[in-house]
Amino acid sequence: MGELRRETFPEGRFTLVFMGYEGSAGSQVELTYNWDQQTYSHGTGYGHIALEVADIDKSCAHMASKGAKILRPPGPMKLAPTETGVREIVAFIQDPDGYRIELIQA
């Protein structure tokens, strides 16, 4: 496992590092480095899980029809990474235990 790509967000003061296996279409782990965060305590080191979906609008509508709470409707990220300048389309839902799940448009 190694670093597959990196996205830097100077305005947001964070960097995303994507870890996985080269040449694999499998899962990746996204690590967030918050530039100004000095320490983390138990419970603050985990933010959310992210899943890529083919149709984010349809996915959110389906989950909402099943009772899922949509915390942030689909829309572009506020910031774009320096490397690509592209703002991904994302949404956030909440699972039954209160954890956030990010959906990313494929």
N, C-alpha and C positions, 0 to 999 in steps of 0.2 A: 504494500500500500504506500502511496506517495501523493504528493501534491499534484492535482490535475490542473487547477487554475486558481487564480487569485483575482479578487475584485476590490478595488480601493475606493472609498467614499470620503474624500477629504472634508467635504462640507458637513457630513454626518459624524466625522471623526471615528470611523470604524473601517476594518478590513475583513473581508470574507475569504476564507481559504477552503477550497473544496478538495477533499481527500478521497481516494479510491484507487482502483486497480486500472492501470493503463490498458487500453484496448478492450475494456469490458463495458458492456452496456448496462451493468448492474448498478446497484445503489452507490450513493456517495454520501459522505459525511461533510456537512458544512460547519466550519468552526468560525466563530466571530471573535475578532480581537477589537475590544473597545479601547481606543487610544488613551482615554483619561481615567479608566477604571484601575484603581490601585490594588484592590483586594476583592475577593468574592467570598461570600459566606455560604453555608449550606442552604440550598434553595434558590440562590441567585445565579448559580453557574449553568443552569439549564433554562433556556427560553421557550423553545417550541420545536416541533418536528415540522418538516416541509415535504410536501408531495407535489410532484408534477402531474398536471391533468391536461387532457387533450382539449377540453372545452370548459373553461373556468366558469362561464356564465351558467351553462347547463348543469355543471357539477354543483354550484352553489344553490341553484334553484331546486335541484333534486334533494340535496341535504336539508334545505330549509323546509321542504314539503314533508320531510321525515322528522322534523322537530329540532334540527340543529340550529344553534344560535350563530348568526352571521355577525361577527364583530367588526369586520371591515369588508364592505362589498368589493367586488372586482374593480380594479383600476390600476393605473400605472404607479410604480413606486415614486416616492417624492424625489428621490435622488437617483442619479445614474453613476455607474462605476467609471472611473477614469479610463480604464482599459478599453471599453466598448462604447461608452456614451449612451447605451440603450437602457431605457427604463422598462423593466419587466412588468408584466401585468400580474398582480398578486391579489389575494383575498385572505382573510383570516376567519376561521370558524372556531367554535369552542366545543370540546368534547364533553361528555356527561360528567367527567370528574373536574371540569374547569380548566383543563389545559388547552393552550392555543395550538392550532394546527394551521400552518401556512399552505395555501394552494398557489402554485405557480403555473401560469399558462405555458403549455409546451410549445 
